[in-house]
Amino acid sequence: MLLRSVIVFFFAATFVVAAETKPNIIFILSDDLAQGDLGVYGQKLIATPNLDRMAAEGTRYTQAYCGTSVCAPSRASLMTGLHSGHSPVRGNWEIAAGEGQLPLPESTVTVAQILKSAGYATACMGKWGMGMFNTTGSPLKKGFDHFFGYNCQRHAHSYFPTYLYNNDQQFELPGNDGKGVGKTYAQNLIQDDVLKWVRAKKDSPFFLYYAITLPHGRHEIDSFGAYADKPWTPQQKAYAAQVTRIDKDVGELAALLKELKLDEKTLIMLAGDNGSSFAPNSEIGKIFEQDSNGLRGFKRGLYEGALRQASFARWPGVVPAGRVSDEPWAFWDFLPTAAELVGAKIPAECKTDGHSLVPFLKGGAAPKRSHFYWELHERKPIQAVRFGDWKAVKNGPDSEVELYDLATDAGEKTNIAAQKPDVLAKAVELMKASHLPDENWPLSGVAEKRKRKK
């Protein structure tokens, strides 16, 4: 009887220790935050002291890749562990009537579902964009216990909307008309809900997916703050203020973790959902020099400037401080990473394309893989593949495949397809093999039934 009691005590104690060592996981996804927006990446005009400090306290990634270069498919890749050749969402497909985008299918497994099965409290605040509440893609059906913010990404274009959602319940915001600056700034409410939820869940492991809508256009904010007197256009002032507002809110969240003594128990990962959103000669691009990293391209393309985004990981005592890594990883690696961190088994029906980054996060090498692949279905279907330092881009069904050597030409200035026919042939084969045919996302052209808006 005594032996049995000892055994029971041992397993109970083991469970307690295991539970205590499971980290809280916070993934902060900013809508359109580019490398060039942060001081730690070289920005000189926009103040981001909290993000710069947090990046220095952890590891900064110069070649972290988004899922693809627009909202919904990039987020779908992050949530499902699938690259955009396999994901059920490969473009911004808007529902013609009412709110919402093409929903994730019922069969699709998300990282939130896996973490919830491992005993984690789960929440999504900010913007969802992968299915309204009455569809199979509702965040409340995809593993999240709590949701607060915008479900529809069209609705999220207004920072002073007439309503938001608390879970699936719509509530009004007095003083707003959704057409311009109003009385109630949505980000204030979203940030308050984040802090309230973290306080409430401090005693159990949690997963927070904080999908901040800033600095996506429309560029609206309740105050220009320190930029009010700058000799800039209103759009430029608003954009800078939006980025600094992200910095302030993430700083508040980090401070709360320290207050609650959760700092060393929490992995924070931050990223943008695509690279730069602006052409270098645009109103915002030209002043803030988002292309100063020397990369080509921006949102809705598949050159490096559209795919690499601002990213760092911070977990005191686990993720090395002061490290800057140029080893690549991608959004579809997050699901297997989270699963390994918490000791959760990935369901057999979840066919992830990702690799666990746990050893990499802890200071080791990035996982080896055959290639990275992207496609995007917006104005026309486009594709890109990276294998080693080779990068190939196909800018439409009738376009020739371009080839670049990122080791010597990170800015993708010199197309060497003609000089490297064997490498080009491999790129073409990888593109073909990585695309899972889907009637909704044909590579030959745009499906007629699809209705999309910017």
C-alpha positions in Angstrom: 0.0 0.0 0.0 2.9 2.3 0.9 4.6 1.5 -2.4 1.5 2.3 -4.3 1.2 5.6 -2.6 4.8 6.4 -3.4 4.2 5.6 -7.1 1.0 7.7 -7.2 2.9 10.6 -5.5 5.8 10.2 -8.0 3.6 10.4 -11.0 1.6 13.3 -9.6 4.7 15.2 -8.8 6.1 14.5 -12.3 2.9 15.8 -13.8 3.1 19.0 -11.6 6.7 19.6 -12.7 5.9 18.9 -16.3 2.9 21.3 -16.1 5.1 24.0 -14.5 7.8 23.7 -17.2 5.3 24.2 -20.1 5.8 27.7 -21.3 3.1 30.2 -22.0 3.2 31.0 -25.7 2.4 34.4 -27.1 2.5 35.0 -30.9 2.2 38.6 -31.7 1.3 39.1 -35.4 1.2 42.6 -36.6 -0.7 43.4 -39.8 1.9 44.8 -42.2 4.8 45.5 -39.9 8.0 45.5 -42.0 11.6 45.0 -41.0 12.2 48.6 -42.0 9.7 49.8 -39.4 11.8 48.9 -36.3 14.8 50.7 -34.9 16.5 47.4 -34.3 16.3 46.7 -38.0 17.6 50.2 -38.9 14.6 52.5 -38.8 15.7 56.0 -37.7 12.5 58.1 -37.8 10.0 55.9 -35.9 10.5 55.2 -32.2 10.2 51.5 -31.2 12.2 51.3 -27.9 10.2 48.4 -26.3 10.4 46.2 -29.4 14.1 47.1 -29.9 14.8 46.1 -26.3 12.8 42.9 -26.5 14.6 41.9 -29.7 18.0 42.5 -28.0 16.8 40.4 -25.0 16.1 37.6 -27.4 17.0 36.5 -30.9 16.3 38.5 -34.0 15.6 36.7 -37.3 16.6 38.5 -40.6 15.2 35.7 -42.8 11.9 34.8 -41.1 9.4 34.2 -43.8 5.7 34.9 -43.7 3.1 32.4 -45.1 2.7 34.5 -48.2 2.3 38.2 -48.8 -1.3 39.1 -47.9 -3.4 38.7 -44.8 -5.7 35.7 -44.9 -3.4 33.1 -46.5 -0.4 34.2 -44.4 -2.5 33.8 -41.3 -3.8 30.4 -42.4 -0.3 29.2 -42.9 0.6 30.3 -39.4 -2.4 28.6 -37.8 -2.4 25.4 -39.8 1.3 24.6 -40.4 0.7 24.4 -44.1 2.5 26.3 -46.8 0.4 28.1 -49.3 0.7 25.3 -51.9 -1.2 23.1 -49.5 -3.3 25.5 -47.4 -7.1 25.7 -48.0 -6.7 29.5 -48.1 -4.3 30.9 -50.7 -5.6 34.4 -51.3 -7.9 37.0 -49.8 -11.3 35.5 -50.8 -14.0 37.8 -49.6 -17.6 36.6 -48.9 -19.7 38.6 -51.3 -22.7 39.2 -49.0 -22.1 40.3 -45.4 -18.9 39.8 -43.5 -16.0 37.4 -43.6 -13.6 35.5 -45.8 -13.3 32.0 -47.1 -13.5 29.8 -43.9 -11.0 27.2 -42.9 -12.6 23.8 -43.5 -13.9 21.7 -40.6 -11.1 19.1 -41.2 -8.3 21.6 -40.9 -6.4 21.4 -37.6 -5.0 24.6 -36.0 -2.2 25.2 -33.5 -4.8 26.5 -31.1 -6.7 23.1 -31.2 -3.4 21.3 -30.5 -2.5 23.5 -27.6 -6.0 23.4 -26.2 -5.9 19.6 -26.2 -2.7 19.9 -24.1 -4.5 21.8 -21.4 -3.8 25.3 -22.6 -6.1 28.3 -22.2 -6.3 29.9 -25.7 -7.3 33.3 -27.0 -7.2 35.3 -30.2 -7.4 39.1 -30.0 -7.2 41.5 -32.9 -8.1 40.3 -36.4 -9.1 36.7 -37.5 -10.1 36.7 -41.2 -10.4 32.9 -41.6 -14.2 32.4 -41.1 -17.1 34.1 -39.5 -18.7 32.6 -36.4 -21.4 30.7 -38.3 -18.9 28.9 -40.4 -16.4 26.0 -39.9 -13.6 28.6 -39.8 -14.8 30.4 -36.7 -12.0 31.0 -34.2 -14.3 29.6 -31.5 -14.5 26.3 -33.5 -10.7 26.3 -34.3 -9.4 25.9 -30.8 -9.8 29.4 -29.2 -11.6 29.7 -25.9 -11.9 33.5 -26.3 -12.0 35.9 -29.1 -12.1 39.7 -29.1 -11.9 42.2 -32.0 -12.6 42.0 -35.7 -13.5 38.7 -37.4 -13.7 40.1 -41.0 -10.6 41.8 -42.4 -12.7 44.2 -44.5 -14.3 45.4 -41.2 -10.8 45.7 -39.7 -9.9 48.5 -42.2 -11.6 50.9 -39.9 -9.8 51.7 -36.6 -13.0 53.4 -35.4 -15.6 50.8 -36.4 -19.2 50.9 -35.3 -18.9 47.6 -33.5 -16.5 44.8 -32.4 -17.0 41.2 -31.3 -16.6 39.8 -27.8 -16.5 36.1 -28.6 -19.3 35.8 -31.2 -21.3 38.7 -29.7 -21.4 42.0 -31.5 -21.3 45.1 -29.4 -21.6 48.7 -30.5 -19.0 51.5 -30.2 -20.8 54.8 -29.6 -19.4 57.8 -31.4 -18.0 55.9 -34.4 -19.3 55.8 -37.9 -16.6 53.5 -39.4 -15.8 56.0 -42.0 -13.1 58.0 -40.3 -11.7 59.1 -36.9 -14.4 58.7 -34.2 -14.7 58.6 -30.5 -13.6 55.0 -29.6 -10.3 53.7 -30.9 -10.7 49.9 -31.3 -7.1 49.1 -30.4 -7.6 50.6 -26.9 -10.4 48.0 -26.3 -8.4 45.2 -27.8 -5.3 45.9 -25.7 -7.4 46.2 -22.5 -8.9 42.8 -23.3 -5.5 41.2 -23.8 -4.2 42.5 -20.5 -7.4 41.4 -18.7 -7.2 37.9 -20.2 -3.6 37.4 -19.3 -4.2 38.4 -15.7 -7.1 36.0 -15.5 -5.0 33.1 -16.9 -1.8 33.7 -15.0 -2.1 30.5 -13.0 -2.4 28.1 -15.9 -0.5 27.7 -19.2 -1.9 29.8 -22.0 -1.6 30.5 -25.7 -2.3 34.1 -26.8 -2.5 34.8 -30.5 -2.4 38.6 -30.5 -3.2 39.6 -34.1 -2.7 43.4 -33.9 -4.4 45.2 -36.8 -1.8 48.1 -36.8 -0.2 49.5 -38.9 -2.4 48.3 -41.8 -4.3 50.9 -43.8 -6.5 52.9 -43.4 -3.9 54.7 -41.4 -6.1 56.1 -38.6 -5.1 56.7 -35.1 -6.4 58.7 -32.1 -3.3 60.8 -31.7 -0.2 61.6 -33.8 1.7 61.8 -30.5 5.3 62.6 -30.8 4.9 63.0 -34.6 2.3 65.7 -34.5 4.8 68.5 -35.3 6.9 66.6 -37.9 7.0 68.1 -41.4 5.2 65.1 -42.8 1.9 64.3 -44.4 -1.0 63.2 -42.2 -0.6 59.7 -43.6 3.1 59.6 -42.7 2.4 60.9 -39.2 -0.4 58.3 -38.7 1.8 55.5 -39.9 4.7 56.4 -37.6 2.2 56.7 -34.7 0.7 53.3 -35.5 4.0 51.6 -35.3 4.9 53.4 -32.1 1.5 52.4 -30.7 2.3 48.7 -31.4 5.6 49.3 -29.5 3.7 50.8 -26.5 1.1 48.0 -26.3 3.6 45.2 -26.7 5.7 46.9 -24.0 2.7 47.0 -21.7 2.2 43.3 -22.2 5.8 42.5 -21.5 5.6 44.6 -18.3 2.5 42.7 -17.2 4.3 39.4 -17.6 7.1 40.6 -15.3 4.6 41.9 -12.8 2.9 38.5 -12.7 6.3 36.7 -12.5 5.6 35.0 -15.9 8.4 36.6 -17.8 10.8 33.6 -17.6 7.9 31.2 -18.2 6.7 32.8 -21.5 7.9 32.5 -25.1 7.0 35.6 -27.1 7.4 35.5 -30.8 6.7 38.6 -32.9 6.3 38.9 -36.7 4.5 40.8 -39.4 2.1 39.0 -41.7 4.1 40.1 -44.8 7.1 42.2 -45.6 7.0 45.9 -46.6 3.6 47.1 -47.8 4.9 50.1 -49.8 6.8 50.7 -53.0 10.0 52.6 -52.3 8.7 55.8 -54.0 5.3 55.8 -52.3 4.2 58.4 -49.8 5.2 56.2 -46.8 7.9 54.1 -48.4 10.0 57.0 -49.5 10.3 58.7 -46.1 10.7 55.6 -43.8 12.9 53.7 -46.3 11.4 50.3 -45.7 13.6 49.0 -48.5 16.8 50.0 -46.7 17.5 46.4 -46.1 18.3 46.1 -49.8 15.5 43.7 -50.6 13.3 43.8 -53.7 9.5 43.8 -53.7 6.6 44.4 -51.4 3.2 43.2 -50.4 1.3 41.1 -53.0 4.6 40.0 -54.6 6.9 37.0 -53.8 10.3 38.7 -53.9 12.2 38.7 -50.6 11.0 42.2 -49.6 7.5 40.9 -49.6 8.2 37.7 -47.7 10.8 38.5 -45.0 9.3 40.5 -42.2 10.3 41.9 -38.8 10.6 39.0 -36.4 12.2 38.1 -33.0 11.7 35.5 -30.2 12.2 36.2 -26.5 12.2 33.8 -23.7 14.6 34.7 -20.9 17.0 32.0 -20.0 16.0 29.8 -23.0 16.2 31.9 -26.2 19.7 33.3 -26.5 19.9 37.1 -25.8 21.6 39.3 -28.3 21.6 36.7 -31.1 20.9 37.7 -34.7 20.3 34.8 -37.0 20.1 34.9 -40.8 19.0 31.2 -41.0 15.6 31.0 -42.6 12.3 29.7 -41.1 8.7 30.2 -42.1 5.2 30.6 -40.6 4.3 26.9 -41.2 7.0 26.0 -38.7 5.1 27.5 -35.8 2.6 24.6 -35.3 5.1 21.8 -34.9 7.2 24.1 -32.8 4.4 24.8 -30.4 3.4 21.2 -30.3 7.0 20.1 -29.3 7.2 22.8 -26.7 4.2 21.6 -24.8 4.7 17.9 -25.5 1.5 17.6 -27.6 1.1 15.0 -30.3 0.2 16.4 -33.7 -2.9 14.5 -34.9 -2.4 12.2 -37.9 -4.9 14.2 -39.9 -2.7 17.3 -39.5 -0.3 17.0 -42.4 2.1 19.9 -41.5 4.7 21.2 -43.9 6.7 22.7 -41.0 9.7 21.7 -38.9 10.0 22.2 -35.2 12.2 25.2 -34.3 12.7 24.3 -30.7 16.4 23.5 -31.0 16.9 26.6 -33.2 15.0 28.8 -30.7 17.3 27.5 -27.9 20.4 28.5 -29.9 21.0 25.6 -32.2 20.9 25.5 -36.0 17.8 26.0 -38.0 16.2 22.7 -39.2 17.4 21.3 -42.5 14.8 21.1 -45.3 14.5 20.6 -49.0 12.9 23.9 -49.8 10.5 26.7 -48.9 7.5 27.3 -51.2 4.9 30.1 -51.6 2.0 30.8 -53.9 -0.5 33.7 -53.9 -3.8 34.1 -55.7 -4.6 37.7 -56.0 -4.7 39.5 -59.3 -3.2 36.4 -60.9 -1.6 33.3 -59.4 2.1 33.6 -58.7 4.7 31.2 -57.2 8.1 31.2 -55.6 10.5 28.6 -54.2 13.7 28.7 -52.2 16.1 25.8 -51.9 19.5 26.5 -50.3 20.4 29.9 -51.5 18.6 29.6 -54.8 15.3 31.5 -55.2 12.9 31.2 -58.1 9.9 33.5 -58.8 7.1 33.0 -61.4 5.0 36.2 -61.6 2.0 34.7 -63.4 0.7 31.7 -65.4 2.4 33.0 -68.6 5.6 34.4 -67.0 9.0 32.9 -67.3 10.6 31.6 -64.1 13.2 33.9 -62.8 16.2 32.6 -60.8 18.4 34.4 -58.2 21.3 33.5 -56.0 20.5 34.9 -52.6 24.0 34.3 -51.3 25.4 37.0 -53.7 22.2 38.8 -54.7 19.8 39.1 -51.8 18.1 42.0 -53.6 17.2 39.8 -56.5 18.6 42.2 -59.1 20.1 39.7 -61.5 18.1 37.0 -63.1 20.5 34.1 -63.9 17.9 31.6 -65.2 19.6 31.5 -68.6 23.0 30.7 -67.1 21.8 28.0 -64.7 19.4 25.7 -66.7 19.9 22.7 -64.4 19.1 24.8 -61.3 16.1 26.4 -63.1 14.8 22.9 -64.0 14.9 21.9 -60.3 13.1 25.1 -59.4 10.3 24.4 -61.9 10.0 20.8 -60.6 9.8 22.0 -57.0 7.1 24.5 -57.9 5.1 21.8 -59.6 5.5 19.3 -56.8 4.6 21.8 -54.0 1.3 22.9 -55.5 -1.6 20.7 -54.4 -4.3 21.2 -57.0 -7.4 22.9 -55.6 -10.4 24.0 -57.7 -10.6 27.2 -55.7 -6.9 28.1 -56.4 -6.0 27.1 -60.0 -2.6 28.1 -61.2 -4.0 28.7 -64.7 -6.0 31.8 -63.7 -8.6 33.2 -61.4 -11.6 31.1 -60.5 -14.7 32.9 -61.7 -16.7 32.4 -58.6 -14.1 34.0 -56.4 -14.9 37.6 -55.3 -12.1 39.5 -53.6 -11.6 43.0 -52.5 -8.5 44.9 -51.4 
